[in-house]
Amino acid sequence: MAWSWFSVCFLALLSSEVVPGEAQTPSWISGNLQGMMFSVMNGGNVHFRSDNPANITGLTVCLRVLTKQQSYGIQLTLENQTDFVRLDGFPNSMHRLYVSGSSVSFDWYFSVASYVERWPWKNRCFTWESSSGMAQLWLDGTMSVRKGVARGQVFSGQVELSLYQFEGQLSDVYVWDRALSVQELFNFLYYNYNFPPSSILNWQWIQYSTSGYTVLEPKLVRPSSVKTHRRKKQKKDQALRRRIF
Protein backbone atom coordinates (compact mmCIF):
# COMPACT_ATOMS: atom_id res chain seq x y z
CA MET A 1 0.00 0.00 0.00
CA ALA A 2 1.34 3.39 -0.96
CA TRP A 3 0.63 5.31 2.19
CA SER A 4 2.93 5.97 5.04
CA TRP A 5 0.84 8.98 5.35
CA PHE A 6 -1.51 10.42 7.76
CA SER A 7 -1.31 12.62 10.91
CA VAL A 8 -4.28 14.14 12.73
CA CYS A 9 -4.12 16.75 15.57
CA PHE A 10 -6.44 19.01 17.62
CA LEU A 11 -4.23 22.17 17.17
CA ALA A 12 -4.52 25.50 15.39
CA LEU A 13 -3.87 25.60 11.63
CA LEU A 14 -5.39 25.59 8.09
CA SER A 15 -5.16 27.90 5.15
CA SER A 16 -6.06 27.99 1.45
CA GLU A 17 -7.53 29.47 -1.72
CA VAL A 18 -5.98 30.42 -5.02
CA VAL A 19 -2.51 31.85 -4.80
CA PRO A 20 0.76 31.09 -6.49
CA GLY A 21 4.17 31.63 -4.98
CA GLU A 22 4.34 33.56 -1.76
CA ALA A 23 0.91 35.22 -1.87
CA GLN A 24 -1.43 34.53 1.05
CA THR A 25 -5.14 34.91 1.56
CA PRO A 26 -5.49 37.96 3.84
CA SER A 27 -8.38 36.57 5.90
CA TRP A 28 -10.76 33.67 6.36
CA ILE A 29 -13.27 33.12 3.56
CA SER A 30 -16.62 31.33 3.91
CA GLY A 31 -18.29 29.51 1.05
CA ASN A 32 -19.96 26.41 -0.39
CA LEU A 33 -17.20 24.21 -1.82
CA GLN A 34 -19.51 21.49 -3.15
CA GLY A 35 -18.04 20.24 -6.45
CA MET A 36 -14.71 21.96 -5.78
CA MET A 37 -11.23 20.86 -4.74
CA PHE A 38 -7.97 22.47 -3.65
CA SER A 39 -4.83 21.71 -5.63
CA VAL A 40 -1.97 22.20 -3.19
CA MET A 41 1.45 22.55 -4.80
CA ASN A 42 4.86 22.38 -3.16
CA GLY A 43 4.98 25.02 -0.41
CA GLY A 44 1.22 25.57 -0.43
CA ASN A 45 -1.18 24.97 2.43
CA VAL A 46 -4.88 25.04 3.21
CA HIS A 47 -6.64 25.57 6.54
CA PHE A 48 -10.26 25.25 7.69
CA ARG A 49 -12.00 26.31 10.89
CA SER A 50 -15.40 25.92 12.50
CA ASP A 51 -17.84 28.83 12.76
CA ASN A 52 -18.50 28.32 16.48
CA PRO A 53 -16.89 26.63 19.50
CA ALA A 54 -17.85 23.00 20.00
CA ASN A 55 -18.04 20.58 22.92
CA ILE A 56 -16.52 17.35 21.67
CA THR A 57 -17.20 14.00 23.31
CA GLY A 58 -16.70 12.13 20.05
CA LEU A 59 -15.22 12.79 16.66
CA THR A 60 -15.31 11.76 13.01
CA VAL A 61 -12.87 13.28 10.52
CA CYS A 62 -13.27 12.53 6.80
CA LEU A 63 -11.75 13.91 3.62
CA ARG A 64 -10.73 12.78 0.15
CA VAL A 65 -7.26 13.17 -1.38
CA LEU A 66 -5.50 12.53 -4.67
CA THR A 67 -1.75 12.36 -4.09
CA LYS A 68 1.32 10.23 -4.75
CA GLN A 69 2.83 11.16 -1.40
CA GLN A 70 3.44 8.38 1.09
CA SER A 71 3.58 10.64 4.12
CA TYR A 72 1.78 13.83 5.06
CA GLY A 73 -0.13 15.12 8.03
CA ILE A 74 -3.59 16.25 9.02
CA GLN A 75 -4.05 18.32 12.15
CA LEU A 76 -7.06 19.23 14.22
CA THR A 77 -6.59 21.88 16.87
CA LEU A 78 -8.76 23.45 19.53
CA GLU A 79 -8.36 27.19 19.98
CA ASN A 80 -6.23 28.14 23.02
CA GLN A 81 -5.70 24.48 24.00
CA THR A 82 -2.77 22.12 23.73
CA ASP A 83 -4.93 18.96 23.60
CA PHE A 84 -4.68 17.21 20.27
CA VAL A 85 -5.55 14.17 18.24
CA ARG A 86 -2.93 13.04 15.73
CA LEU A 87 -2.68 10.02 13.47
CA ASP A 88 0.82 9.14 12.22
CA GLY A 89 1.62 6.62 9.50
CA PHE A 90 4.90 4.82 8.78
CA PRO A 91 6.37 2.84 5.84
CA ASN A 92 5.98 -0.47 7.71
CA SER A 93 2.16 -0.09 7.68
CA MET A 94 2.01 0.81 11.37
CA HIS A 95 -0.18 3.74 12.33
CA ARG A 96 -0.41 5.46 15.71
CA LEU A 97 -3.33 7.53 16.94
CA TYR A 98 -2.63 10.12 19.64
CA VAL A 99 -5.39 11.66 21.76
CA SER A 100 -3.71 14.24 23.98
CA GLY A 101 -1.20 12.29 26.07
CA SER A 102 -2.54 8.82 25.17
CA SER A 103 -1.88 6.79 22.04
CA VAL A 104 -2.67 3.48 20.37
CA SER A 105 -1.13 1.75 17.34
CA PHE A 106 -2.82 0.08 14.35
CA ASP A 107 -1.11 -2.57 12.23
CA TRP A 108 -2.51 -2.19 8.72
CA TYR A 109 -1.65 -5.77 7.78
CA PHE A 110 -4.70 -6.67 9.88
CA SER A 111 -7.08 -4.24 8.16
CA VAL A 112 -10.22 -5.53 6.46
CA ALA A 113 -11.49 -4.71 2.95
CA SER A 114 -14.81 -2.96 3.48
CA TYR A 115 -15.89 -0.72 0.58
CA VAL A 116 -15.00 0.39 -2.96
CA GLU A 117 -13.23 3.73 -3.48
CA ARG A 118 -14.88 6.45 -5.61
CA TRP A 119 -12.54 7.05 -8.57
CA PRO A 120 -10.08 8.75 -8.51
CA TRP A 121 -10.23 9.75 -4.84
CA LYS A 122 -8.77 8.09 -1.74
CA ASN A 123 -10.71 8.38 1.50
CA ARG A 124 -9.16 9.32 4.85
CA CYS A 125 -11.50 8.88 7.84
CA PHE A 126 -11.19 8.09 11.51
CA THR A 127 -13.64 7.96 14.40
CA TRP A 128 -13.18 8.26 18.16
CA GLU A 129 -15.69 8.40 21.02
CA SER A 130 -14.98 9.57 24.55
CA SER A 131 -17.45 7.36 26.46
CA SER A 132 -15.90 4.07 25.30
CA GLY A 133 -12.53 5.33 24.04
CA MET A 134 -13.06 3.30 20.85
CA ALA A 135 -11.20 4.51 17.76
CA GLN A 136 -11.21 3.16 14.18
CA LEU A 137 -9.53 4.08 10.87
CA TRP A 138 -11.12 3.92 7.39
CA LEU A 139 -8.53 4.24 4.61
CA ASP A 140 -8.25 3.31 0.93
CA GLY A 141 -11.18 0.91 0.91
CA THR A 142 -10.26 -0.82 4.17
CA MET A 143 -11.09 -0.47 7.84
CA SER A 144 -9.02 -1.18 10.94
CA VAL A 145 -10.04 -3.12 14.01
CA ARG A 146 -11.43 -0.92 16.79
CA LYS A 147 -9.03 -0.01 19.60
CA GLY A 148 -9.36 1.96 22.81
CA VAL A 149 -7.59 5.23 23.62
CA ALA A 150 -8.18 8.25 25.92
CA ARG A 151 -11.45 7.00 27.39
CA GLY A 152 -13.34 9.84 29.08
CA GLN A 153 -11.35 12.64 27.41
CA VAL A 154 -13.46 15.71 26.45
CA PHE A 155 -12.52 18.73 24.30
CA SER A 156 -14.09 22.15 23.76
CA GLY A 157 -13.35 25.25 21.70
CA GLN A 158 -13.21 26.43 18.11
CA VAL A 159 -11.75 23.76 15.85
CA GLU A 160 -9.17 24.33 13.12
CA LEU A 161 -7.94 21.72 10.65
CA SER A 162 -4.89 21.82 8.42
CA LEU A 163 -2.70 19.66 6.23
CA TYR A 164 1.07 19.86 6.30
CA GLN A 165 3.73 18.42 4.00
CA PHE A 166 0.88 17.64 1.62
CA GLU A 167 0.98 18.01 -2.16
CA GLY A 168 -1.93 17.02 -4.39
CA GLN A 169 -5.70 17.48 -4.50
CA LEU A 170 -8.02 17.75 -1.50
CA SER A 171 -11.82 17.74 -1.34
CA ASP A 172 -14.87 16.88 0.79
CA VAL A 173 -13.52 17.88 4.22
CA TYR A 174 -15.97 17.06 7.03
CA VAL A 175 -15.65 16.92 10.83
CA TRP A 176 -18.49 15.70 13.08
CA ASP A 177 -18.69 16.02 16.87
CA ARG A 178 -19.51 12.32 17.29
CA ALA A 179 -18.45 8.94 15.95
CA LEU A 180 -20.61 8.20 12.91
CA SER A 181 -22.27 4.80 12.63
CA VAL A 182 -21.00 2.28 10.08
CA GLN A 183 -24.00 2.97 7.83
CA GLU A 184 -23.41 6.73 7.98
CA LEU A 185 -19.74 6.22 7.13
CA PHE A 186 -20.64 3.98 4.19
CA ASN A 187 -22.99 6.67 2.91
CA PHE A 188 -20.02 9.06 2.80
CA LEU A 189 -17.26 6.66 1.73
CA TYR A 190 -19.09 4.70 -0.93
CA TYR A 191 -22.36 6.37 -1.89
CA ASN A 192 -21.35 10.00 -1.20
CA TYR A 193 -24.92 10.98 -0.29
CA ASN A 194 -27.42 10.77 2.56
CA PHE A 195 -24.76 11.20 5.23
CA PRO A 196 -25.61 13.46 8.20
CA PRO A 197 -24.80 17.18 8.06
CA SER A 198 -21.55 17.96 9.78
CA SER A 199 -21.71 20.09 12.91
CA ILE A 200 -18.05 21.22 13.03
CA LEU A 201 -16.67 21.39 9.48
CA ASN A 202 -18.97 21.01 6.48
CA TRP A 203 -17.68 21.20 2.90
CA GLN A 204 -21.01 22.67 1.77
CA TRP A 205 -20.37 25.78 3.90
CA ILE A 206 -16.92 26.15 5.38
CA GLN A 207 -14.37 28.78 6.44
CA TYR A 208 -11.03 28.40 4.71
CA SER A 209 -7.71 30.16 4.26
CA THR A 210 -4.77 29.50 1.95
CA SER A 211 -1.07 30.18 1.74
CA GLY A 212 1.59 29.50 -0.85
CA TYR A 213 0.77 27.88 -4.20
CA THR A 214 -2.81 26.66 -3.62
CA VAL A 215 -5.55 26.65 -6.27
CA LEU A 216 -9.31 26.28 -5.79
CA GLU A 217 -10.82 24.63 -8.88
CA PRO A 218 -13.60 22.24 -10.02
CA LYS A 219 -13.42 18.75 -8.54
CA LEU A 220 -12.25 15.78 -10.60
CA VAL A 221 -15.12 13.36 -11.25
CA ARG A 222 -15.50 10.16 -13.23
CA PRO A 223 -16.36 10.93 -16.88
CA SER A 224 -19.83 9.79 -17.94
CA SER A 225 -19.96 7.08 -20.60
CA VAL A 226 -21.89 7.36 -23.87
CA LYS A 227 -24.23 4.64 -22.60
CA THR A 228 -24.99 6.68 -19.48
CA HIS A 229 -25.93 9.71 -21.59
CA ARG A 230 -28.10 7.54 -23.82
CA ARG A 231 -29.94 6.03 -20.83
CA LYS A 232 -30.57 9.50 -19.37
CA LYS A 233 -31.87 10.75 -22.74
CA GLN A 234 -34.13 7.69 -23.11
CA LYS A 235 -35.61 8.26 -19.64
CA LYS A 236 -36.26 11.93 -20.43
CA ASP A 237 -37.90 11.01 -23.75
CA GLN A 238 -40.09 8.38 -22.04
CA ALA A 239 -41.17 10.85 -19.36
CA LEU A 240 -41.97 13.44 -22.02
CA ARG A 241 -44.07 10.96 -24.01
CA ARG A 242 -46.00 10.00 -20.88
CA ARG A 243 -46.82 13.67 -20.22
CA ILE A 244 -47.92 14.22 -23.83
CA PHE A 245 -50.04 11.09 -24.20
Buried (B, 14 or more C-beta within 10 A) or exposed (E): EEBBBBBBBBBBBBBBBBBEEEBBBEEBBEEEBEEBBBBBEEEBBBBBBBBEEBEBBBBBBBBBBBBEBEBBBBBBBBBEBEBBBBBBBBEEBBBBBBBBEBBBEBEBEEBEEBBEBBEEBBBBBBBBBBEEBBBBBBBBBBBBEBBEBBEEBEBBBBBBBBBEEBBBBBBBBBBBBBBBEEEBBBBBBBEEEEBBEBBBBBBEBBBBBBBBBBBBEEBBEEEEEEEEEEEEEEEEEEEEEEEEE
